[in-house]
């Protein structure tokens, strides 16, 4: 059935608006800052066959595999046993969840004329779903059974009525039932509203026009993705990164983990092949297959059609090859609490591999980690247990035409935010003592990498626990491109009361005493192009703004600045740069 272009665009945007309704409801009704402040979630609309139709800004790493949750629901519950008014929940990494236990997926079917015509879907982080320590991210688990309460697809709502058995089970398996159950009710409200919007669209246009428009939207997405691939020279391009591994720094389980990627471009199709990637880890640095595919899809979207709204059609020209038993496709019951750590590097690696083919469309490496951190304990002001989950922002790599951005969240975290200082100090027993850009953290280059940040918390009036899963610290800093230098790496620093300073990459349940300070320090982006080609006036501006130190000016950029007048000495700069180029 041929649908006119205006109707297609109206339906496309109504579907996007339906997914946006989920986000609005979550931000207004959720209990936990990880949802209503950080926006650690994604919302989407899917068709009856689990194909993505529309999305709203959130975590891109979630969106491209929401269909897996719908497929698992059909396989586990049975398509014929799903009724109007049902709402489904799952979080099992190996059956519907596709990530790790703290991430809950909530689905609501959109019925029309007694048939499932589509789904409203939400996936977001909850602050605690059980497990050996609070928060759900660990560095020392060795099987998924240790990582939290797992649910395959189950009915949260049955024909419009709350399934109290499931709510009681969840409440009994989390350390903080009030915020977790409150967040789940917000999720239910969001997907039910979006499913009603889907029904309204179909009721307004009829099933033939609606489904015809969706079909054409996906075909358009495929055509535009193929056209973008055709502009990349045919060939095979490769890149690799050495990750820091999993386990506590004082007793590492797998200290080095190789992530390898080969991209083959052939006319209008692309294959991403992870052959050569290391076998699955003993610890939790394993990625469920669907999340690896999702991360590859995200990187693919970045280099093909980044400015267009996503749907399943955009990914039809992409094939992803993942070796069985690798840490990107582990076998049950492999631990996978740290799955976001390697997936944050995958889209970065895609840009690195394709840099020789499309140098004008890529940037240097970004800080490359979610910088996930979890603080928890008993609030002395209320006597209640709390868990705070948060990431931190860092620098992005320089680009062919401008410097990298400061203090953005990692690629996989997408459109997320930090917990504002005012919210953190009101809700939790800490004091935020520093939140600033980290000087000299951006990699030098013709176009400098963006800066990372320092974010320091002082523990007030109680003992707390800390879990961090920092990567890209030891082996693979944020790389530069085409002569640009690497950015500063990530690190987490704990300042003890006796004056000792501890530097941690990954650690689970580290005790923090009253008045001790934890400093989350994110890296900067790599530089693009030789630093000696940077405009000296831009270097001067960086010094004035505090982005670059006077020490770095001469050492990295070969620029001589009169510190008294704050002006560039052009003659001295030219001579210095000539000497540096010769040597």
C-alpha positions in Angstrom: 0.0 0.0 0.0 1.5 3.3 -1.1 1.5 6.0 1.7 2.0 9.6 0.9 5.2 11.2 2.4 3.4 13.6 4.7 1.4 10.9 6.4 4.6 8.9 6.8 6.4 11.8 8.5 3.4 12.5 10.7 3.2 8.9 11.9 7.0 8.8 12.3 6.9 11.8 14.6 3.9 10.6 16.5 5.7 7.3 17.3 8.8 9.3 18.4 6.4 11.4 20.6 5.0 8.2 22.1 8.5 7.1 23.1 9.1 10.6 24.5 6.1 10.2 26.7 7.8 7.3 28.5 10.8 9.5 29.3 8.6 12.4 30.6 6.7 10.2 32.9 9.9 8.5 34.3 11.6 11.9 34.9 8.5 13.1 36.8 7.6 9.9 38.7 10.8 7.9 39.4 12.2 7.8 42.9 15.9 7.5 42.2 18.3 10.2 40.8 19.9 7.6 38.5 16.6 7.8 36.6 15.2 11.3 37.0 18.5 13.2 37.1 21.1 11.0 35.3 18.6 9.6 32.7 20.2 6.2 32.8 17.6 4.7 30.5 16.2 4.4 27.0 12.7 4.4 25.6 11.5 2.9 22.4 8.5 1.8 20.3 8.7 -1.5 18.5 6.4 -3.3 16.0 4.8 -6.7 16.7 7.9 -8.5 15.4 10.3 -6.8 17.7 11.7 -4.3 15.2 12.6 -0.8 16.5 10.2 1.9 15.1 11.1 5.0 17.1 13.2 6.1 20.0 13.8 9.0 22.3 17.2 10.3 23.5 18.8 8.2 26.3 21.3 5.4 26.4 22.0 4.4 22.8 23.5 1.1 24.0 20.1 0.0 25.2 18.0 0.9 22.2 19.4 -1.4 19.5 18.6 -4.6 21.5 15.2 -3.9 23.1 13.8 -6.2 20.5 15.6 -9.1 22.2 13.4 -8.6 25.2 10.2 -8.8 23.1 11.5 -12.0 21.4 12.4 -13.5 24.8 8.9 -12.6 26.0 7.3 -14.5 23.1 9.6 -17.5 23.7 9.2 -17.6 27.5 5.5 -16.6 28.1 4.1 -17.3 24.6 2.7 -14.8 22.2 -0.8 -16.3 22.5 -0.8 -15.9 26.3 -0.2 -12.1 26.3 -3.4 -10.1 26.8 -4.4 -6.5 26.8 -3.4 -4.8 30.0 -0.4 -7.0 30.6 3.0 -5.5 31.4 6.1 -7.5 31.2 9.4 -7.2 33.2 12.7 -8.9 32.7 16.3 -8.4 33.7 18.0 -11.8 33.2 21.1 -11.1 31.1 20.6 -14.4 29.3 16.9 -14.3 28.9 15.4 -10.9 27.9 17.6 -8.5 29.8 20.6 -8.6 27.6 22.7 -6.4 29.9 23.1 -7.0 33.7 20.8 -7.5 36.7 20.4 -3.8 37.7 18.9 -3.0 34.3 15.2 -3.6 34.2 13.3 -3.9 30.9 9.6 -3.2 31.1 7.3 -3.8 28.1 3.7 -3.1 27.3 1.9 -4.6 24.3 -0.2 -2.3 22.1 -3.3 -4.2 21.0 -5.6 -3.4 18.2 -8.6 -5.5 17.2 -7.4 -8.3 19.6 -3.9 -8.6 18.0 -0.5 -7.3 19.2 0.5 -4.6 16.8 3.4 -3.2 18.7 5.3 -2.7 22.0 6.2 0.2 24.2 9.6 -0.5 25.8 11.7 0.9 28.6 15.1 -0.2 30.0 16.7 1.6 32.9 19.1 1.2 35.8 17.8 0.5 39.3 20.0 1.2 42.3 20.0 -2.3 43.7 18.6 -5.8 42.6 20.5 -7.8 45.3 23.8 -9.4 44.6 26.9 -9.7 46.8 27.3 -5.9 47.2 25.0 -3.0 46.7 24.6 -1.4 43.2 24.9 -4.3 40.8 28.3 -3.6 39.3 31.2 -5.6 40.7 34.8 -6.4 39.8 35.1 -9.8 41.5 32.1 -11.9 40.6 32.8 -15.2 38.7 29.2 -16.3 37.8 26.0 -14.5 37.1 24.3 -16.1 40.1 26.3 -13.8 42.3 25.2 -10.6 40.6 21.6 -10.2 41.7 18.0 -11.3 41.5 17.3 -12.4 37.9 13.9 -12.5 36.3 13.1 -13.9 32.9 10.1 -12.2 31.3 7.3 -12.2 33.8 4.0 -10.4 34.0 4.1 -7.4 36.3 0.5 -6.5 35.4 -2.1 -9.1 34.4 -4.9 -7.6 32.3 -4.5 -4.3 34.1 -4.1 -5.7 37.7 -0.9 -5.6 39.6 0.8 -9.0 40.1 1.6 -8.8 43.8 3.6 -12.0 43.8 6.3 -10.4 41.5 6.4 -7.2 43.5 6.9 -9.1 46.8 9.7 -11.1 45.2 11.5 -8.0 44.0 11.0 -6.2 47.3 12.5 -9.1 49.2 15.6 -9.2 47.0 16.7 -5.6 47.1 18.4 -3.6 49.9 16.3 -0.5 49.1 12.8 -1.7 48.2 11.0 1.7 48.5 12.9 3.4 45.7 13.2 0.3 43.5 9.5 -0.5 43.6 8.7 3.2 43.2 10.9 3.3 40.1 9.2 0.2 38.7 5.7 1.8 39.1 7.0 4.8 37.2 8.2 2.4 34.4 4.8 0.8 34.3 3.0 4.2 33.9 5.4 5.2 31.2 5.0 2.2 28.9 1.2 2.0 29.4 0.9 5.6 28.3 3.1 5.0 25.2 1.1 1.8 24.3 -2.0 3.8 24.4 -0.5 6.4 22.1 0.4 3.5 19.7 -3.2 2.4 19.8 -4.4 6.0 19.1 -2.2 6.3 16.0 -3.6 3.0 14.7 -7.1 4.0 15.6 -6.7 7.3 13.8 -5.1 6.0 10.5 -6.2 2.4 10.5 -3.9 -0.6 10.6 -3.2 -0.7 6.8 -1.9 2.9 6.7 0.0 2.7 10.0 1.8 -0.5 9.2 2.4 0.7 5.6 4.0 3.8 6.9 6.2 1.9 9.4 7.2 -0.4 6.5 8.2 2.5 4.4 10.1 4.2 7.3 12.3 1.2 7.7 12.9 0.9 3.9 13.9 4.6 3.9 16.3 3.9 6.8 17.9 1.0 4.9 18.3 3.1 1.7 20.0 6.0 3.6 22.3 3.7 5.5 23.3 1.9 2.3 24.0 5.2 0.6 26.2 6.3 3.5 28.2 3.0 3.3 28.7 3.4 -0.4 30.7 6.6 0.3 33.3 4.7 2.3 36.0 3.2 0.2 35.8 -0.6 -0.1 38.3 -2.5 2.0 39.0 -4.1 5.3 40.0 -1.9 8.2 41.1 -3.0 11.7 41.9 -1.7 15.1 42.5 -3.1 18.6 42.5 -2.0 22.2 44.0 -3.6 25.3 41.5 -3.2 28.2 42.6 -3.3 31.9 40.6 -6.4 32.6 38.5 -7.3 35.6 39.3 -8.0 39.3 40.6 -6.0 42.2 43.9 -4.3 41.5 45.6 -6.1 44.4 44.5 -9.5 43.1 43.7 -9.3 39.4 41.7 -12.0 37.7 42.3 -11.0 34.1 44.7 -8.1 34.0 44.8 -7.7 30.2 41.8 -8.2 27.8 42.3 -7.8 24.1 39.4 -6.3 22.1 40.0 -6.7 18.3 37.8 -5.5 15.4 38.0 -5.8 11.6 35.5 -3.8 9.5 34.9 -4.9 5.9 33.2 -2.4 3.6 31.9 -3.9 0.3 29.7 -1.5 -1.8 26.6 -0.9 0.3 27.2 -3.4 3.1 29.4 -3.5 6.2 30.6 -6.4 8.3 32.1 -5.9 11.8 34.1 -8.9 12.8 35.4 -9.3 16.4 37.4 -12.5 15.7 40.6 -12.4 17.7 39.0 -10.9 20.7 40.0 -12.7 23.9 38.0 -15.6 25.4 35.4 -14.9 28.1 36.8 -13.7 31.4 36.6 -15.5 34.7 35.4 -12.2 36.2 32.5 -10.0 35.2 34.0 -8.2 32.1 31.7 -10.2 29.8 29.1 -8.8 27.4 25.9 -10.6 26.5 25.8 -11.1 22.8 22.9 -8.7 22.2 24.7 -5.9 23.9 27.8 -6.4 21.7 25.5 -6.2 18.7 23.8 -3.1 20.1 27.2 -1.4 20.7 28.3 -2.2 17.1 25.0 -0.8 15.8 25.6 2.4 17.7 29.0 2.9 16.2 27.6 2.0 12.8 24.9 4.7 13.2 27.5 7.3 14.2 29.5 6.8 11.0 26.6 6.5 8.6 23.4 8.4 9.6 24.0 10.1 13.0 21.5 12.9 12.4 18.5 10.7 11.5 16.1 9.1 14.0 16.8 5.3 14.3 14.7 2.4 13.3 15.4 -1.2 12.4 15.9 -0.5 8.7 19.1 1.5 9.3 20.8 -1.7 10.6 19.9 -4.0 7.8 23.1 -3.5 5.8 25.2 -4.3 8.9 26.5 -7.8 9.8 28.1 -8.5 13.2 30.4 -11.5 13.7 31.2 -12.4 17.3 33.2 -15.5 18.3 31.4 -18.0 20.5 32.9 -18.1 24.0 34.6 -14.8 23.7 34.0 -12.1 26.3 31.7 -10.4 23.8 29.6 -13.6 23.5 30.0 -15.5 26.7 28.5 -18.8 27.7 26.1 -19.1 30.6 26.6 -18.6 33.6 29.5 -16.2 32.9 29.5 -13.1 35.1 28.6 -9.9 33.2 28.2 -7.1 35.8 30.8 -5.0 34.0 29.4 -5.4 30.5 29.3 -1.6 29.9 33.1 -1.4 30.3 34.2 -3.0 27.0 31.1 -1.8 25.1 32.2 1.8 25.8 35.3 1.1 23.8 33.6 -0.6 20.8 32.2 2.5 19.1 35.5 4.3 19.8 37.3 1.4 18.1 35.0 1.6 15.1 36.0 5.2 14.5 39.7 4.3 15.0 39.5 1.5 12.4 37.8 3.6 9.8 40.0 6.7 10.3 42.2 6.0 7.3 39.2 5.6 5.1 37.1 8.6 6.3 39.5 10.9 8.1 37.1 13.9 7.8 34.3 12.0 9.6 36.0 10.7 12.7 37.5 12.0 15.9 40.3 10.8 18.2 39.6 8.5 21.1 37.5 9.7 24.0 38.1 8.9 27.7 36.4 5.6 27.0 34.7 4.6 30.2 31.4 5.0 32.0 33.3 5.7 35.2 30.6 3.9 37.0 30.8 4.5 40.8 28.6 3.3 43.6 28.5 4.8 47.1 26.3 3.2 49.8 25.7 3.1 53.5 23.3 4.1 56.2 22.4 7.8 56.2 23.0 9.1 59.8 20.3 11.8 59.2 17.5 9.3 58.6 18.8 5.9 59.6 17.8 4.5 56.2 20.1 2.6 53.9 21.0 4.4 50.6 22.6 3.4 47.3 23.8 6.0 44.8 24.8 4.9 41.3 26.4 7.5 39.1 28.8 7.9 36.2 31.2 10.8 35.5 31.9 12.8 32.3 35.2 13.1 30.5 36.8 14.5 27.4 36.1 13.6 23.8 38.7 13.5 21.0 39.7 16.3 18.7 38.1 16.4 15.3 39.3 17.3 11.8 38.0 20.9 12.2 37.7 21.7 16.0 38.7 20.7 19.5 37.0 17.9 21.4 34.2 18.5 23.9 34.9 18.8 27.6 33.0 16.8 30.2 30.7 14.7 28.1 29.5 11.3 29.2 30.9 8.3 27.4 29.5 7.3 24.0 27.5 4.4 25.4 25.9 6.6 28.0 24.7 9.1 25.4 22.4 11.7 26.6 22.9 11.3 30.3 23.8 13.7 33.1 25.5 13.8 36.4 23.7 14.1 39.8 23.7 17.9 40.4 25.8 19.0 43.4 22.8 20.4 45.1 20.8 17.1 44.7 23.8 15.0 45.9 24.3 17.0 49.1 20.6 17.1 50.0 19.9 13.4 49.3 23.1 11.8 50.5 25.5 12.3 53.5 28.4 13.7 51.5 29.9 17.0 50.7 31.0 17.8 47.2 34.4 19.5 47.6 35.5 19.8 44.0 33.9 19.6 40.6 36.2 21.1 37.9 37.8 20.6 34.6 41.2 18.8 34.8 44.0 20.9 33.3 46.2 19.3 30.7 44.0 16.2 30.5 43.1 16.8 26.8 45.5 15.2 24.4 47.7 17.8 22.5 47.0 18.1 18.8 46.3 20.6 16.0 42.8 20.2 17.5 43.1 19.4 21.2 41.2 16.7 23.0 38.5 17.8 25.4 39.1 17.9 29.1 38.1 15.4 31.8 36.9 16.4 35.3 37.7 16.0 39.0 34.7 15.3 41.1 35.4 14.8 44.9 33.1 13.5 47.6 33.8 13.9 51.3 32.0 11.2 53.5 30.1 12.9 56.3 29.0 11.3 59.6 29.1 7.6 58.7 31.1 4.8 57.1 30.4 4.1 53.5 31.1 1.5 50.9 32.6 2.2 47.4 32.6 0.1 44.2 34.3 1.5 41.0 34.9 -0.2 37.7 37.3 2.3 36.0 39.0 1.1 32.8 41.3 2.5 30.0 43.7 3.4 32.8 46.8 1.3 32.4 47.1 0.0 28.8 45.0 2.0 26.3 44.7 5.7 27.1 42.5 7.9 24.9 44.4 7.7 21.6 45.3 10.5 19.3 44.9 10.4 15.5 47.2 11.6 12.6 50.0 12.8 14.9 47.8 13.9 17.8 48.9 12.8 21.3 46.9 10.7 23.8 44.7 12.2 26.5 45.1 11.6 30.2 43.7 8.3 31.5 41.0 7.7 34.0 41.6 7.0 37.7 39.8 6.9 41.0 41.7 8.2 44.0 40.8 7.7 47.7 42.4 10.0 50.3 42.6 8.4 53.7 42.4 10.1 57.1 46.0 9.1 57.8 47.3 10.9 54.7 47.6 7.9 52.4 46.5 8.2 48.8 45.1 5.1 47.1 44.7 4.8 43.3 42.1 2.4 42.1 41.1 1.0 38.7 38.5 -1.6 39.8 37.5 -2.4 43.4 34.4 -3.8 45.0 33.0 -2.8 48.4 36.0 -0.7 49.5 35.3 0.6 53.0 35.4 4.4 53.4 35.6 6.0 56.8 34.0 9.2 58.0 35.7 12.3 56.6 37.6 10.4 54.0 37.5 11.7 50.4 37.0 9.9 47.1 38.0 11.7 43.9 36.7 10.5 40.6 39.1 11.7 37.9 38.1 11.2 34.3 40.5 11.3 31.3 40.6 13.7 28.4 40.2 13.0 24.7 43.1 12.4 22.3 44.4 15.1 20.0 43.8 15.2 16.2 46.7 16.2 14.0 50.3 17.2 15.1 50.4 19.6 18.1 53.0 21.7 16.4 50.4 22.6 13.7 48.1 24.1 16.3 47.4 27.9 15.9 49.5 29.6 18.6 46.6 31.9 19.4 44.4 29.0 20.2 47.2 27.7 22.6 47.2 31.1 24.3 43.5 31.0 24.7 43.8 27.6 26.3 46.3 29.0 28.8 44.1 31.9 29.6 41.1 29.6 30.1 43.1 27.3 32.3 42.8 24.3 29.9 46.5 24.0 29.3 49.4 24.8 31.6 52.4 26.9 30.8 54.6 23.8 31.1 52.6 22.0 28.4 52.7 25.1 26.1 56.4 24.7 25.2 56.8 21.0 25.8 53.8 19.8 23.7 52.9 22.7 21.4 56.2 24.5 20.9 54.7 27.8 21.7 56.5 30.6 23.5 54.3 32.9 25.6 55.3 36.0 27.4 53.9 35.3 30.9 53.9 39.0 31.8 51.9 40.3 28.9 50.2 37.0 28.0 51.1 37.3 24.4 52.6 34.8 21.9 56.2 35.5 20.9 55.8 34.5 17.2 59.5 34.6 16.3 60.6 32.5 19.3 57.7 30.1 18.6 58.7 29.6 15.0 62.3 28.9 16.0 61.3 26.5 18.8 58.9 24.6 16.5 61.5 24.2 13.8 64.0 22.7 16.3 61.3 20.4 17.6 60.4 19.2 14.1 64.0 18.6 13.2 64.6 16.5 16.4 
